[in-house]
Amino acid sequence: MLRVFFSLVLSLFILCQVSNAQSGWQEQLDQNISKRDEIDAAKKETIGILLNDFQSVREEKNTDKEFAALMQMVKAYEYFVYDSAFKYGQAANRLAYRLKDKAKIAESKSKLSLIMLLKGLYTSSIDTLKTVEYEFLSKEKRKEFYSTAYRAYYDLSGYSRDKHYSEAYKKLGNFYSQKLINEFEEPSFEKLLGLALQSMVNGKLHQAEDYYLDLLNRFKLNDHETAIVTSGLGFIYSDRGDTEKAKEYLMQASIADIKSATKETTACRSLAELFYREGEIDKAYQYILLAKADADFYGSEQRKFEISYTLPLIESARFQKENKQKKMITIISLLVLAFSLVILRQLQKLRQARKEIENSNENLTRVNELLREASQIKEEYIGYYFNFSSQYIDKLEDFKKSISRQMITKSYDNIEQELKKYNSKKERKRLFEDFDRIFLKLFPDFVEKFNQLFDEKDRIHLKDDLSLNTDLRIFALIRIGVADSEKIAGILNLSVNTIYTYKTKIRNRSIFPNEEFDLKVMAIKSV
């Protein structure tokens, strides 16, 4: 009994220690967030001094000094503002070509590749990397090139949806990380980071953890390097399900990002997602807005895209918590209703499958698949349409303010011009494009499987692989559970008779009977 008591006391003590540690990092993070503007101002002041030095060097007409000054400008903007970093990187590259200096050409190209990688321009980054003659680089610059190369291929491997290409990119990432590891015998930040990322990408998370901890303990890291290492540890602990440790390290990474005025970041978004999953919506909202501000400031399209999936979910939870849900515009309401019907249908199928679970394990597998698909459809579409609604409401608010100003000044001609700016066809086209994009993400082989239901002469050939035509869009809606012709007509802005005509025409062309055709369509699986 006494042993149990001491065990409980020890557990409570450890829990308090963890809570206090996290509270300390939380307090530090909040303090640094309040200093962001001050830190950014200091960064801009430093860049201003570098810019003055650069102007002075240009007047000296010393091309070697000018190249070095340009690369300094690139380094200053590297993780701060993409456009400026790219501008000075291009200027350095042009100068290197004018000098016909292979070492400078390789150095400027290597740096341009990193900048494009940070922007999320993976293809351009890789294409530039392939042209770098890195044998002309100095030993230190070659280390930077290898680091950029393995990161580029590892990132591309992570974002590739095709397993074949993903594995190919991973091998190339391993190739360059191994070159860095083999070529540099002495332990260094770049070498250990290469080992950590190589281990992480290849699924050896415990090994990656050891390398990251070694980096923290062995080297005196600057703020940017600290952010990279602690962010990596945060990912590992999050993947492992150790949420407390994950938050602790992601807070450290976010603090280091703020201190180093780094705007191309991932830690704050990851931290927001952890708090969201734990139901701490206010903190999640605070950090996702911070991540969005950084992505907008830097100009990273990839980070904006990642945030666009998380932000609507957090905003939705926040609106529900505060009982301030806004009214949705008609088309969004219809879509939300349609998705609610999809979920209802899946739940009905789930209840039916549960009755049969004792007799058939196969039915259980089917239920789980249907539930997964329903959840995925809900996350993708409802997440997107909350975001779309928020943007559209903001647009209507701007439109209202503009009309009000024209009314006050009695600029009636301007009001007419303002009204002409609204193009319903364009807005509907945009809606369809977004629907197609998300549907094809969920059902990447839908068009291919759909065409297998017809003879070769009756198959549909699209000009654009990322969009559907009306025939496909009707059956895409049916596939996600919107089977009612009136609802389909309302969503696609067509008459009910037109929908019936389309459906009849398509079914009659199929090599399968009508009833079997519908079952075949519904059998097309999501990812």
C-alpha positions as CSV (number, residue, x, y, z in Angstrom):
1,M,0.0,0.0,0.0
2,L,2.9,2.4,0.9
3,R,4.6,1.5,-2.3
4,V,1.4,2.4,-4.3
5,F,1.2,5.7,-2.4
6,F,4.8,6.7,-3.2
7,S,4.3,5.7,-6.9
8,L,1.3,8.0,-7.1
9,V,3.2,10.9,-5.5
10,L,6.1,10.4,-7.9
11,S,3.8,10.4,-10.9
12,L,2.1,13.6,-9.8
13,F,5.5,15.2,-9.3
14,I,6.7,14.3,-12.8
15,L,3.4,15.5,-14.2
16,C,3.8,18.9,-12.4
17,Q,7.4,19.2,-13.7
18,V,6.3,18.6,-17.3
19,S,3.5,21.1,-16.9
20,N,5.8,23.7,-15.4
21,A,8.4,23.3,-18.1
22,Q,5.8,23.7,-20.8
23,S,4.4,26.7,-19.0
24,G,7.9,28.3,-19.0
25,W,8.3,27.9,-22.7
26,Q,4.8,29.2,-23.3
27,E,5.6,32.3,-21.3
28,Q,8.8,32.8,-23.3
29,L,7.0,32.3,-26.6
30,D,4.4,34.9,-25.7
31,Q,7.1,37.4,-24.6
32,N,8.9,37.0,-27.9
33,I,5.7,37.3,-29.9
34,S,5.2,40.7,-28.3
35,K,8.7,41.7,-29.5
36,R,8.3,40.6,-33.1
37,D,7.9,44.0,-34.6
38,E,10.9,45.2,-32.7
39,I,13.0,42.3,-33.9
40,D,11.8,42.7,-37.5
41,A,12.7,46.4,-37.3
42,A,16.2,45.6,-36.2
43,K,16.5,43.1,-39.1
44,K,15.4,45.8,-41.5
45,E,17.9,48.2,-40.0
46,T,20.7,45.7,-40.5
47,I,19.7,45.1,-44.1
48,G,19.7,48.9,-44.6
49,I,23.3,49.0,-43.5
50,L,24.2,46.2,-45.8
51,L,22.5,47.9,-48.7
52,N,24.5,51.1,-48.0
53,D,27.7,49.1,-48.0
54,F,26.6,47.4,-51.2
55,Q,26.0,50.8,-52.9
56,S,29.5,51.9,-51.8
57,V,31.1,48.7,-53.2
58,R,29.4,49.2,-56.6
59,E,30.9,52.6,-56.9
60,E,34.4,51.1,-56.4
61,K,33.9,49.1,-59.6
62,N,35.5,46.1,-57.9
63,T,33.6,43.1,-59.3
64,D,34.8,40.6,-56.7
65,K,33.7,42.8,-53.8
66,E,30.4,43.5,-55.6
67,F,29.7,39.8,-56.0
68,A,30.5,39.2,-52.3
69,A,28.2,42.1,-51.3
70,L,25.4,40.8,-53.5
71,M,25.7,37.4,-51.8
72,Q,25.6,39.1,-48.4
73,M,22.3,40.7,-49.4
74,V,21.0,37.3,-50.5
75,K,22.0,35.8,-47.1
76,A,20.3,38.7,-45.3
77,Y,17.0,38.2,-47.2
78,E,17.2,34.4,-47.5
79,Y,14.7,33.4,-44.8
80,F,13.1,36.9,-44.5
81,V,11.7,38.1,-47.9
82,Y,11.7,35.8,-50.9
83,D,11.3,38.5,-53.6
84,S,14.4,40.5,-52.4
85,A,16.5,37.4,-51.9
86,F,15.7,36.2,-55.4
87,K,16.4,39.6,-56.9
88,Y,19.9,39.9,-55.4
89,G,20.5,36.2,-56.2
90,Q,19.8,36.8,-59.9
91,A,22.0,39.9,-59.9
92,A,24.8,37.9,-58.4
93,N,24.3,35.1,-61.0
94,R,24.3,37.7,-63.9
95,L,27.5,39.2,-62.5
96,A,29.1,35.7,-62.2
97,Y,28.3,35.0,-65.8
98,R,29.7,38.3,-66.9
99,L,33.0,37.5,-65.1
100,K,32.9,33.9,-66.5
101,D,33.9,32.8,-63.1
102,K,32.8,29.1,-62.7
103,A,33.1,29.2,-58.9
104,K,30.9,32.3,-58.6
105,I,28.4,30.9,-61.1
106,A,28.1,27.6,-59.1
107,E,27.8,29.6,-55.8
108,S,25.1,31.9,-57.1
109,K,23.1,29.1,-58.7
110,S,23.3,27.0,-55.5
111,K,21.9,29.9,-53.5
112,L,19.2,30.6,-56.1
113,S,18.2,27.0,-55.8
114,L,17.8,27.2,-52.0
115,I,15.7,30.4,-52.4
116,M,13.3,28.8,-54.9
117,L,13.1,25.8,-52.6
118,L,12.1,28.0,-49.6
119,K,9.4,29.5,-51.9
120,G,8.1,26.1,-52.7
121,L,9.2,26.1,-56.4
122,Y,10.4,22.6,-56.3
123,T,10.8,22.0,-60.0
124,S,12.7,25.2,-60.6
125,S,14.9,24.5,-57.6
126,I,15.8,21.0,-58.8
127,D,16.3,22.2,-62.4
128,T,18.7,24.9,-61.1
129,L,20.5,22.4,-58.8
130,K,21.1,20.1,-61.8
131,T,23.1,22.8,-63.6
132,V,25.4,23.6,-60.6
133,E,29.0,22.5,-61.3
134,Y,29.7,22.0,-57.6
135,E,33.3,20.7,-58.1
136,F,34.2,24.4,-58.6
137,L,32.9,25.3,-55.2
138,S,35.1,25.8,-52.2
139,K,34.8,23.1,-49.5
140,E,32.5,25.2,-47.3
141,K,30.3,26.3,-50.2
142,R,30.1,22.6,-51.4
143,K,28.8,21.7,-47.9
144,E,26.0,24.3,-48.4
145,F,25.3,22.9,-51.9
146,Y,24.9,19.3,-50.6
147,S,22.6,20.6,-47.8
148,T,20.4,22.4,-50.3
149,A,20.4,19.4,-52.7
150,Y,19.4,16.7,-50.1
151,R,16.8,19.0,-48.6
152,A,15.3,19.7,-52.0
153,Y,14.9,16.1,-52.9
154,Y,13.7,15.1,-49.5
155,D,11.0,17.8,-49.6
156,L,9.9,16.8,-53.1
157,S,9.8,13.2,-51.9
158,G,7.5,14.2,-49.1
159,Y,5.1,16.2,-51.3
160,S,5.0,13.7,-54.2
161,R,1.8,11.7,-54.4
162,D,3.3,9.1,-56.8
163,K,5.1,6.4,-54.8
164,H,7.5,5.6,-57.7
165,Y,8.7,9.3,-57.9
166,S,8.7,9.7,-54.2
167,E,11.1,6.8,-53.8
168,A,13.3,8.1,-56.6
169,Y,13.5,11.6,-55.0
170,K,14.3,10.0,-51.6
171,K,17.2,8.1,-53.2
172,L,18.6,11.3,-54.7
173,G,18.2,13.0,-51.3
174,N,20.1,10.1,-49.8
175,F,22.8,10.4,-52.5
176,Y,23.5,14.1,-51.7
177,S,23.3,13.7,-47.9
178,Q,25.7,10.7,-48.1
179,K,28.1,12.8,-50.3
180,L,28.2,15.4,-47.5
181,I,28.6,12.8,-44.8
182,N,31.4,11.0,-46.7
183,E,33.3,14.1,-47.9
184,F,33.5,15.9,-44.6
185,E,35.1,13.7,-41.9
186,E,34.9,16.3,-39.0
187,P,31.5,16.5,-37.3
188,S,29.7,19.7,-38.2
189,F,26.2,21.1,-38.0
190,E,25.5,20.4,-41.7
191,K,26.8,16.8,-41.5
192,L,24.8,15.9,-38.4
193,L,21.7,17.6,-39.8
194,G,22.2,15.5,-43.0
195,L,22.4,12.3,-40.9
196,A,19.3,13.4,-38.9
197,L,17.2,14.1,-42.0
198,Q,18.4,11.0,-43.8
199,S,17.4,8.9,-40.8
200,M,14.0,10.7,-40.5
201,V,13.1,10.3,-44.2
202,N,14.1,6.6,-44.1
203,G,11.8,6.0,-41.1
204,K,14.6,5.7,-38.5
205,L,13.0,8.2,-36.1
206,H,14.9,7.0,-33.0
207,Q,18.2,7.4,-34.8
208,A,17.2,10.9,-36.1
209,E,16.3,11.9,-32.5
210,D,19.8,10.9,-31.3
211,Y,21.4,13.1,-34.1
212,Y,19.1,16.1,-33.2
213,L,19.9,15.8,-29.5
214,D,23.6,15.5,-30.4
215,L,23.4,18.7,-32.4
216,L,21.8,20.5,-29.4
217,N,24.4,19.2,-26.9
218,R,27.6,19.3,-29.1
219,F,27.4,22.7,-30.9
220,K,26.7,26.3,-29.9
221,L,23.9,26.9,-32.3
222,N,22.6,30.2,-33.5
223,D,18.9,31.0,-33.3
224,H,18.1,29.8,-36.9
225,E,20.0,26.5,-36.4
226,T,18.3,26.0,-33.0
227,A,14.9,26.5,-34.8
228,I,15.8,23.8,-37.4
229,V,16.9,21.2,-34.8
230,T,14.0,21.8,-32.3
231,S,11.5,21.8,-35.1
232,G,12.8,18.4,-36.2
233,L,12.5,17.1,-32.6
234,G,9.0,18.5,-32.4
235,F,8.0,16.5,-35.5
236,I,9.5,13.3,-34.2
237,Y,7.7,13.5,-30.8
238,S,4.5,14.5,-32.5
239,D,4.7,11.4,-34.8
240,R,5.4,9.3,-31.7
241,G,2.3,10.7,-29.9
242,D,4.3,12.4,-27.2
243,T,2.3,15.7,-27.5
244,E,3.8,17.4,-24.4
245,K,7.4,17.0,-25.7
246,A,6.4,17.9,-29.2
247,K,4.8,21.2,-28.0
248,E,7.8,22.0,-25.8
249,Y,10.3,21.7,-28.8
250,L,8.0,23.4,-31.2
251,M,7.7,26.3,-28.8
252,Q,11.5,26.5,-28.7
253,A,11.6,26.4,-32.5
254,S,9.0,29.2,-32.7
255,I,10.9,31.3,-30.2
256,A,14.2,30.8,-32.2
257,D,12.4,31.7,-35.5
258,I,11.1,35.0,-34.0
259,K,14.6,35.8,-32.5
260,S,16.3,35.2,-35.9
261,A,13.5,37.1,-37.8
262,T,12.9,34.0,-39.9
263,K,9.7,34.2,-41.9
264,E,10.0,30.9,-43.9
265,T,8.9,28.6,-41.0
266,T,6.9,25.5,-40.1
267,A,7.1,25.3,-36.3
268,C,4.3,27.8,-35.5
269,R,1.8,26.1,-37.9
270,S,2.7,22.6,-36.4
271,L,2.3,24.0,-32.9
272,A,-1.2,25.4,-33.9
273,E,-2.2,22.0,-35.2
274,L,-1.2,20.3,-31.9
275,F,-3.2,22.8,-29.8
276,Y,-6.2,22.4,-32.2
277,R,-6.1,18.6,-31.8
278,E,-6.1,19.1,-28.0
279,G,-9.0,21.5,-28.2
280,E,-7.1,24.6,-27.1
281,I,-8.6,26.7,-29.8
282,D,-7.5,30.1,-28.7
283,K,-3.9,29.2,-28.7
284,A,-4.2,27.3,-32.0
285,Y,-5.8,30.4,-33.5
286,Q,-3.1,32.7,-32.2
287,Y,-0.3,30.6,-33.6
288,I,-1.9,29.8,-37.0
289,L,-2.4,33.6,-37.5
290,L,1.2,34.1,-36.6
291,A,2.2,31.4,-39.1
292,K,0.0,33.0,-41.8
293,A,1.5,36.4,-41.2
294,D,5.0,35.0,-41.6
295,A,4.0,33.1,-44.8
296,D,2.5,36.3,-46.3
297,F,5.5,38.4,-45.3
298,Y,8.0,35.9,-46.8
299,G,5.9,35.1,-49.9
300,S,5.9,31.4,-49.5
301,E,3.1,29.9,-51.6
302,Q,3.8,26.4,-50.2
303,R,3.4,27.5,-46.6
304,K,0.2,29.5,-47.5
305,F,-1.2,26.4,-49.1
306,E,-0.4,24.3,-46.0
307,I,-2.0,26.9,-43.7
308,S,-5.1,27.2,-45.9
309,Y,-6.1,23.7,-44.9
310,T,-5.6,24.2,-41.1
311,L,-6.8,27.8,-40.7
312,P,-10.5,27.2,-41.7
313,L,-10.8,24.3,-39.3
314,I,-9.4,26.4,-36.4
315,E,-11.5,29.4,-37.3
316,S,-14.6,27.1,-37.5
317,A,-13.9,25.7,-34.0
318,R,-13.3,29.2,-32.7
319,F,-16.6,30.5,-34.2
320,Q,-18.5,27.6,-32.6
321,K,-16.8,28.2,-29.2
322,E,-17.8,31.9,-29.2
323,N,-21.3,31.2,-30.7
324,K,-20.6,33.7,-33.5
325,Q,-21.2,31.6,-36.5
326,K,-21.9,33.7,-39.5
327,K,-24.6,33.0,-42.1
328,M,-23.3,31.1,-45.1
329,I,-24.0,32.3,-48.6
330,T,-26.5,30.2,-50.5
331,I,-24.2,28.0,-52.5
332,I,-21.9,27.2,-49.5
333,S,-25.0,26.3,-47.5
334,L,-26.1,23.9,-50.3
335,L,-22.6,22.3,-50.3
336,V,-22.4,22.0,-46.6
337,L,-25.9,20.4,-46.6
338,A,-24.8,18.0,-49.3
339,F,-21.7,17.0,-47.3
340,S,-23.9,16.5,-44.2
341,L,-26.1,14.2,-46.2
342,V,-23.0,12.3,-47.3
343,I,-21.9,11.8,-43.7
344,L,-25.5,10.8,-42.7
345,R,-25.5,8.2,-45.4
346,Q,-22.1,6.9,-44.3
347,L,-23.3,6.7,-40.7
348,Q,-26.4,4.8,-41.8
349,K,-24.2,2.3,-43.6
350,L,-22.0,2.1,-40.6
351,R,-25.0,1.2,-38.3
352,Q,-26.1,-1.4,-40.8
353,A,-22.7,-2.9,-41.0
354,R,-22.4,-3.1,-37.2
355,K,-25.4,-5.4,-37.1
356,E,-23.6,-7.8,-39.4
357,I,-20.2,-7.5,-37.8
358,E,-20.5,-10.8,-35.9
359,N,-21.1,-12.7,-39.1
360,S,-18.6,-11.0,-41.4
361,N,-15.2,-9.4,-40.9
362,E,-15.3,-8.2,-44.5
363,N,-18.3,-6.0,-43.6
364,L,-16.3,-4.4,-40.8
365,T,-13.4,-3.6,-43.3
366,R,-16.0,-2.0,-45.6
367,V,-17.5,0.1,-42.9
368,N,-14.1,1.4,-41.8
369,E,-13.3,2.3,-45.4
370,L,-16.5,4.2,-45.8
371,L,-16.0,6.0,-42.5
372,R,-12.4,6.9,-43.6
373,E,-13.7,8.2,-46.9
374,A,-16.5,10.2,-45.3
375,S,-14.0,11.8,-42.8
376,Q,-11.6,12.6,-45.6
377,I,-14.3,14.2,-47.7
378,K,-15.5,16.2,-44.7
379,E,-12.1,17.5,-43.9
380,E,-11.2,18.4,-47.5
381,Y,-14.4,20.0,-48.6
382,I,-15.7,21.5,-45.3
383,G,-12.3,22.8,-44.5
384,Y,-12.0,24.4,-47.9
385,Y,-15.5,25.9,-48.0
386,F,-15.2,27.5,-44.5
387,N,-12.1,29.2,-45.9
388,F,-13.9,30.0,-49.2
389,S,-16.8,31.4,-47.2
390,S,-14.6,33.6,-45.1
391,Q,-12.9,35.0,-48.2
392,Y,-16.2,35.6,-49.9
393,I,-17.7,37.4,-47.0
394,D,-14.6,39.6,-46.8
395,K,-15.1,40.3,-50.5
396,L,-18.7,41.2,-50.1
397,E,-17.8,43.4,-47.1
398,D,-15.2,45.3,-49.3
399,F,-17.8,45.5,-52.1
400,K,-20.4,47.0,-49.6
401,K,-17.9,49.5,-48.3
402,S,-17.0,50.6,-51.9
403,I,-20.7,51.1,-52.9
404,S,-21.3,53.0,-49.6
405,R,-18.5,55.4,-50.4
406,Q,-19.8,56.0,-54.0
407,M,-23.3,56.6,-52.6
408,I,-22.0,59.2,-50.1
409,T,-20.2,61.0,-52.9
410,K,-23.1,60.5,-55.3
411,S,-20.8,58.9,-57.8
412,Y,-23.5,56.9,-59.5
413,D,-21.5,56.1,-62.6
414,N,-18.8,54.6,-60.5
415,I,-21.4,52.4,-58.7
416,E,-22.4,51.0,-62.1
417,Q,-18.8,50.3,-62.9
418,E,-18.3,48.7,-59.5
419,L,-21.3,46.4,-60.1
420,K,-19.9,45.4,-63.5
421,K,-16.8,44.1,-61.8
422,Y,-18.8,41.2,-60.3
423,N,-18.7,38.3,-62.7
424,S,-20.9,35.5,-61.5
425,K,-19.7,33.2,-64.3
426,K,-16.1,33.7,-63.3
427,E,-17.0,33.1,-59.6
428,R,-18.9,29.9,-60.5
429,K,-16.0,28.8,-62.7
430,R,-13.6,29.3,-59.8
431,L,-16.0,27.3,-57.6
432,F,-16.0,24.4,-60.1
433,E,-12.2,24.5,-60.4
434,D,-11.8,24.2,-56.7
435,F,-14.4,21.4,-56.5
436,D,-12.5,19.5,-59.2
437,R,-9.1,20.0,-57.6
438,I,-10.2,18.7,-54.2
439,F,-12.3,15.8,-55.7
440,L,-9.3,14.7,-57.9
441,K,-7.1,14.9,-54.8
442,L,-9.5,12.5,-53.0
443,F,-10.1,10.3,-56.1
444,P,-6.9,10.7,-58.3
445,D,-7.8,7.8,-60.6
446,F,-11.5,8.6,-60.9
447,V,-11.3,9.7,-64.6
448,E,-9.3,6.5,-65.5
449,K,-11.7,4.2,-63.7
450,F,-14.7,6.0,-65.0
451,N,-13.5,5.6,-68.6
452,Q,-13.1,1.8,-68.1
453,L,-16.9,1.7,-68.0
454,F,-17.1,2.6,-71.7
455,D,-15.8,1.4,-75.1
456,E,-12.7,3.3,-76.3
457,K,-14.7,5.4,-78.7
458,D,-17.0,6.6,-76.0
459,R,-14.4,7.5,-73.4
460,I,-13.8,11.1,-72.2
461,H,-10.5,12.8,-72.9
462,L,-9.8,15.9,-71.0
463,K,-7.5,18.8,-72.1
464,D,-6.7,19.6,-68.5
465,D,-5.9,16.7,-66.0
466,L,-6.8,18.9,-63.1
467,S,-10.4,19.7,-64.1
468,L,-13.6,17.7,-64.9
469,N,-16.2,18.3,-67.6
470,T,-19.9,18.4,-66.9
471,D,-20.4,14.7,-67.5
472,L,-17.7,13.8,-65.0
473,R,-18.7,16.5,-62.5
474,I,-22.3,15.0,-62.3
475,F,-21.0,11.6,-61.4
476,A,-18.3,13.0,-59.1
477,L,-21.1,14.5,-57.1
478,I,-22.9,11.2,-57.1
479,R,-19.7,9.5,-56.0
480,I,-19.4,11.6,-52.9
481,G,-23.1,11.0,-52.0
482,V,-25.0,13.9,-53.7
483,A,-27.4,11.6,-55.7
484,D,-30.5,13.9,-55.9
485,S,-30.9,15.4,-59.3
486,E,-32.4,18.6,-58.0
487,K,-29.4,19.2,-55.7
488,I,-27.0,18.4,-58.5
489,A,-28.8,20.8,-60.7
490,G,-28.7,23.5,-58.0
491,I,-24.9,23.0,-57.5
492,L,-24.0,23.0,-61.2
493,N,-26.5,25.8,-62.2
494,L,-28.4,23.6,-64.7
495,S,-32.0,22.5,-65.0
496,V,-33.2,19.2,-63.5
497,N,-34.2,18.1,-67.0
498,T,-30.6,18.8,-68.2
499,I,-29.2,16.7,-65.4
500,Y,-31.6,13.8,-66.2
501,T,-30.6,14.0,-69.9
502,Y,-26.8,14.0,-69.1
503,K,-27.2,11.0,-66.7
504,T,-29.3,9.0,-69.2
505,K,-27.0,9.7,-72.1
506,I,-23.9,8.7,-70.1
507,R,-25.5,5.5,-68.7
508,N,-26.7,4.4,-72.2
509,R,-23.2,4.7,-73.6
510,S,-21.8,2.4,-70.9
511,I,-20.9,-1.2,-71.5
512,F,-22.7,-2.1,-68.3
513,P,-26.4,-2.1,-67.5
514,N,-27.7,1.1,-65.8
515,E,-28.0,-0.4,-62.3
516,E,-24.5,-2.1,-62.5
517,F,-23.1,1.1,-64.0
518,D,-24.1,3.1,-60.9
519,L,-22.6,0.5,-58.6
520,K,-19.3,0.6,-60.6
521,V,-19.1,4.4,-60.2
522,M,-19.7,4.1,-56.4
523,A,-17.0,1.4,-56.2
524,I,-14.3,3.8,-57.4
525,K,-12.1,4.2,-54.4
526,S,-10.5,7.3,-52.8
527,V,-6.9,7.6,-51.8
